[in-house]
Amino acid sequence: MVHPSGEQWQIEHGEWAAVLVQGGGGLRALRLGDHDVVAGYPSEEMASAGRGQLLLPWPNRLRDGRYEIDGVQHELPITEPETGTASHGLARWEGWRLRERHDDAVVLAHTLLPRPGYPFHVEVSVAWVLDERGLTCTTQATNVGGEVAPWGYGAHPYLTLGETRADDARLTVPAEQVMEVDERKLPTSLRPVRGTPFDLRDGARLGERSLDHAYTDLTRGEDRCWEVRLETEVMTSSVWGGPGLDWVQIFTGRARGEGGVPGIAVEPLSCPADAFATGTSLVLLEPDQTWTAQWGIEARRV
């Protein structure tokens, strides 16, 4: 069978097992023993709603697909017509190539060739590694072209809710600020979370909250990582992000079962939506410069 997401690479370590795919270089499944940790998708289906995909060279939405770099205007195809935006980058539906394979790890690579709208040349590699804690994703992006390249990064895993009702799940987001958005889901202004329904610093039941927002000013531990935690009836799972990933998008649009397996997207980001245009947390990769960041998923049974 030829899978819609291309080649499938399963890795294992102890009770952990993950499946990475050629399509977008993404994560299709992650399990701890008999329990799903992410709300993935079957091998006979395409990834829906960004499930497990990597978002580069920009995450989220770019207003009207337009931006300016060094005085030059660029325009990208509109991929989300309902909002009039270019969404989630250029690599999520592209085939990635296998660079290394081990029992507990794979390294995938992709070349972003120059094209209209993004005339920059970037080599990307992603190492997916399992250990006793869970899954770690290490991404490196190198500008192999001759011009400064705008760069942003995101990943789109969904932590599964299993049989737990979304309203009853407990979510902790250690962030002091949240980006408000307009009707096109584009950023308007940062605001403190204190005193708002967005305040999840100490953990709270999701209840009736509907979120599709980027959080920042994240509290980090001694390891310089932040951690977003989801607690259900059977499992506590988390997504963590290291230096270079100063934002996290929380998306609950699939939390109540719409469009597939119920899950909450916890998306590590280097920048929020529309960063190519606004410059917010935008990385400008000089020729021969390499950008690196790590994030991962951990879980334990209750």
Secondary structure, DSSP 8 states (H G I E B T S, - for coil): ---TT--EEEEEETTEEEEEESBTT-EEEEEETTEESB----TTS---TTTT-EEBS--SEEETTEEEETTEEEE---SBTTTTEEESBS-TTSB-EEEEEETTEEEEEEEE--BTTB---EEEEEEEEE-SSEEEEEEEEEE-SSS-EEE--EE--EEE-TTS-GGG-EEE--EEEEEEE-TTS-EEEEEE-TTSTT--TT-EE-TT---EEEEEEE---TTS-EEEEEE-SSEEEEEEE-TT--EEEEE-TTTTSTTSS-EEEEEEESS-TTHHHH-TT-EEE-TT-EEEEEEEEEEEE-
